Amino acid sequence: METVMERECSALGGLFQTVIGDMKGGYPVWDDFISKATKLQSQLRTTVVAVAAFLDAFQKVADLATSSRGGTRDIGSALTRMCMRHRSIEARLRQFSLVFLDCLINPLQEQMEEWKRAANTLDKDHAKEYKKARQEIKKRSSDTLKLQKKAKKADVFGRGDLQPQLDSAMQDISDKYLLLEETEKQAVRKALVEERSRFCCFVSMLRPVVDEEMSMLGEITHLQTLTDDLKALTMDPHKLPASSEQVIVDLKGSECTWSYQTPPSSPSTTVSRKSSMCSSLNSVNSSDSRSSGSHCHSPTSHFRYRASSSSSSSVLPQQTPARLSSVSSHDSGFMSQDAFQSKSPSPMPPENLQ
């Protein structure tokens, strides 16, 4: 019987250690959640700033449509209502960002330290009580074994009956095991309560955040009516509203300060005139260059021979062939060299000197 009770107490002690180990092993998960929540809250703040800037620009567009002369005032009014509704969503988003930080992130960071201290305290107290109870049971068991040996010797030698004392010792050990079992059950309950209380605390922190989120999403449902109004107003862009037609009617016969002004000549006309003048000058220059090139003449070499006054006839010595310079072709990439040999002209008859 003692073995069965000891096994049950050991199982309860193991369950307690498992629960405590799960709580301690969950700290990285909580830390990661806090880190990701902090990043999300930072992005929410950035989004709030971006949404505010966007709505400012959106309002300017709505004002532009509203300040028209009657053709788009109805659309501008609808856009203004749309912008105002988005302002409400922006305010809810800003509040959601603040609640996310004040009701979830900061309290959870503070609670983490308390959870660590509580788990360590439970583990230490349980280990201390369990060790103390086990030592006491071990001592009583040792005393009972000694008493059993004495009882056997007493039965052999007939020195008295020690059975009542032995039964009392056995009952005492059984009571100690029952007390240890109950102590272990209480320790397991405390560990389970501590584990459950953490998640209950987390839900209590998360609930205001979810409530604020639902309020923000509730503002979005009002956009459907505004969207339907804009759709009806912009269904046919070629159809003017009655207010615009009334502006045209009221303009007749009324004193107004509007007058049509003739717009100045566009810069493109001046540029085209300048370009046409430049093209005319270019055509004149090109025609002059062609006419000057047509009057060029190639020079002709003349060879004359004169006879000497002292001799009646003379023979002109034969000239060596003249070699022209090489002609290079830069376009084709090679050098072409041709030798030209000039022929001697026929000698002229000598002139008789008188």
Secondary structure, DSSP 4 states (H G I P E B T S, - for coil): -HHHHHHHHHHHHHHHHHHHHHHHHTHHHHHHHHHHHHHHHHHHHHHHHHHHHHHHHHHHHHHHHHTSSSSSHHHHHHHHHHHHHHHHHHHHHHHHHHHIIIIIIHHHHHHHHHHHHHHHHHHHHHHHHHHHHHHHHHHHHHHHHHHHHHHHHHHHHT----HHHHHHHHHHHHHHHHHHHHHHHHHHHHHHHHHHHHHHHHHHHHHHHHHHHHHHHHHHTTHHHHHHHHHHHTS-TTS--HHHHHHHHHHTTS-------PPPPPHHHHHHHHHHHHHHHHHHHHHHHHHHHHT-------------SS-S---PPPPPPP-PPPEEETTTTEEE-----PPPPPPPPPPPP-
